[in-house]
Amino acid sequence: MVSGSTAIVTGGGRGIGRAICRALAAEGTNVVIADIDAEEMAETAELVEAEGVRAHTIQTDLRSFEDVESTVDEALAEFETIEILVNNAGIAGPTAECESVDPDDWDQTLAVNLRGPFYMCRQVLPAMKEQSYGRIVNIASVTGKRPLTQRLPYATTKMGLIGFTRTLSAEVGKHDINVNAICPGSVDGPRIKRVFEAKAEASGRTYEAVRGDAEAESPRNELVQKEDIAGVVAFLCSEDANRITGQDINVSAGKVMY
Ligand SMILES: NC(=O)c1ccc[n+]([C@@H]2O[C@H](COP(=O)([O-])OP(=O)(O)OC[C@H]3O[C@@H](n4cnc5c(N)ncnc54)[C@H](O)[C@@H]3O)[C@@H](O)[C@H]2O)c1
């Protein structure tokens, strides 16, 4: 990535998104933090600015086309160009077997995890094509590669996001726009804690047992750290990755190997 570039990171307010904002800022990239939660974004912005680059926060709901449209317009008005888009925001969706999934929960999960990245790419691509350069990174999941029972809507979105990544990369490669996906395994932190708690409750097991199972799936017997994901995002946006596109890269401590 060229120092002085601008990145939009969705869901940059906290968690993995915040780590991605920090990693890109450390490489000299200005960061537009786009998140539905205004409070958390302010803290990310401070961390970004501490790296000596500009941060700009935009409160947006990725489920709304109007919101996404105005987010991208505002980012372009502020920075003139957008070189990097990281579609990181996502929700876990319900934990239930198919017949117990509320249809509205199904729609909400697809709206954030799949429609959001589509809207963002749709609005950012004209500017990327115009400048003949772009790097798009979609945060999928190892659940995009293999089943995760009781998480049907989430798994469907992450599998869909990999198909989206491959197809879009094939469409836009000629414009020097690369599109890749990262598939994290379970990332240590509050979100995965909530997921394990929900799974424990749904299956009648303890939190410790569910977490232990997740760790044991890794040859390293550990979860992933959010900085591991952020480092791979920065790499995919660097010149060293110029000829990597259409890939879905596992960062799972070896949990998934395909
Ligand atoms: N944490 C994990 O173990 C893990 C594993 C695999 C994949 N992932 C994926 O990584 C990404 C980030 O996960 P995280 O653990 O940091 O989650 P998180 O819940 O901590 O953060 C998600 C962010 O997205 C924002 N967001 C949610 N809905 C939004 C909307 N409608 N519009 C705009 N912003 C919205 C939230 O406000 C939040 O800041 C997600 O796509 C998730 O599916 C996470």
The ligand as a Tripos MOL2 file, in Angstrom:
@<TRIPOS>MOLECULE
LIG
   44    48     1     0     0
SMALL
NO_CHARGES

@<TRIPOS>ATOM
      1 N1        -14.4410  -12.9520   16.5990 N.am      1 LIG1
      2 C1        -14.2960  -14.1030   15.9580 C.2       1 LIG1
      3 O1        -13.9710  -15.1430   16.5390 O.2       1 LIG1
      4 C2        -14.4880  -14.1660   14.4820 C.ar      1 LIG1
      5 C3        -14.1920  -15.3620   13.8110 C.ar      1 LIG1
      6 C4        -14.3750  -15.4240   12.4360 C.ar      1 LIG1
      7 C5        -14.8390  -14.3220   11.7570 C.ar      1 LIG1
      8 N2        -15.1250  -13.1780   12.4370 N.ar      1 LIG1
      9 C6        -15.6290  -12.0410   11.6620 C.3       1 LIG1
     10 O2        -14.8090  -10.9080   11.9120 O.3       1 LIG1
     11 C7        -15.5930   -9.7110   11.7940 C.3       1 LIG1
     12 C8        -15.4080   -8.8310   13.0270 C.3       1 LIG1
     13 O3        -15.7490   -9.5990   14.1560 O.3       1 LIG1
     14 P1        -15.5290   -9.0870   15.6670 P.3       1 LIG1
     15 O4        -15.3000  -10.3110   16.4500 O.co2     1 LIG1
     16 O5        -14.5280   -8.0030   15.7230 O.co2     1 LIG1
     17 O6        -17.0150   -8.5500   15.9740 O.3       1 LIG1
     18 P2        -17.5260   -7.3500   16.9210 P.3       1 LIG1
     19 O7        -18.9550   -7.6580   17.1980 O.co2     1 LIG1
     20 O8        -16.6070   -7.1400   18.0630 O.co2     1 LIG1
     21 O9        -17.4190   -6.0890   15.9750 O.3       1 LIG1
     22 C9        -18.2670   -5.9350   14.8710 C.3       1 LIG1
     23 C10       -18.4070   -4.4640   14.5640 C.3       1 LIG1
     24 O10       -19.3590   -4.3370   13.4820 O.3       1 LIG1
     25 C11       -20.2510   -3.2760   13.8170 C.3       1 LIG1
     26 N3        -21.5470   -3.5000   13.1490 N.ar      1 LIG1
     27 C12       -22.4570   -4.4480   13.4310 C.ar      1 LIG1
     28 N4        -23.5550   -4.2760   12.6850 N.ar      1 LIG1
     29 C13       -23.3360   -3.1850   11.9060 C.ar      1 LIG1
     30 C14       -24.1020   -2.4900   10.9340 C.ar      1 LIG1
     31 N5        -25.3500   -2.8680   10.6120 N.pl3     1 LIG1
     32 N6        -23.5690   -1.4040   10.3480 N.ar      1 LIG1
     33 C15       -22.3280   -0.9850   10.6780 C.ar      1 LIG1
     34 N7        -21.5500   -1.5860   11.5980 N.ar      1 LIG1
     35 C16       -22.0520   -2.6800   12.2060 C.ar      1 LIG1
     36 C17       -20.3770   -3.3270   15.3290 C.3       1 LIG1
     37 O11       -20.8770   -2.1120   15.8720 O.3       1 LIG1
     38 C18       -18.9500   -3.6460   15.7420 C.3       1 LIG1
     39 O12       -18.1740   -2.4850   15.9380 O.3       1 LIG1
     40 C19       -17.0300  -10.1620   11.5780 C.3       1 LIG1
     41 O13       -17.3480  -10.1380   10.2000 O.3       1 LIG1
     42 C20       -17.0220  -11.5980   12.0750 C.3       1 LIG1
     43 O14       -18.0220  -12.3880   11.4880 O.3       1 LIG1
     44 C21       -14.9610  -13.0770   13.7800 C.ar      1 LIG1
@<TRIPOS>BOND
     1     1     2 1
     2     2     3 2
     3     2     4 1
     4     4     5 ar
     5     4    44 ar
     6     5     6 ar
     7     6     7 ar
     8     7     8 ar
     9     8     9 1
    10     8    44 ar
    11     9    10 1
    12     9    42 1
    13    10    11 1
    14    11    12 1
    15    11    40 1
    16    12    13 1
    17    13    14 1
    18    14    15 2
    19    14    16 1
    20    14    17 1
    21    17    18 1
    22    18    19 2
    23    18    20 1
    24    18    21 1
    25    21    22 1
    26    22    23 1
    27    23    24 1
    28    23    38 1
    29    24    25 1
    30    25    26 1
    31    25    36 1
    32    26    27 ar
    33    26    35 ar
    34    27    28 ar
    35    28    29 ar
    36    29    30 ar
    37    29    35 ar
    38    30    31 1
    39    30    32 ar
    40    32    33 ar
    41    33    34 ar
    42    34    35 ar
    43    36    37 1
    44    36    38 1
    45    38    39 1
    46    40    41 1
    47    40    42 1
    48    42    43 1
@<TRIPOS>SUBSTRUCTURE
     1 LIG1         1 GROUP 0 **** ****
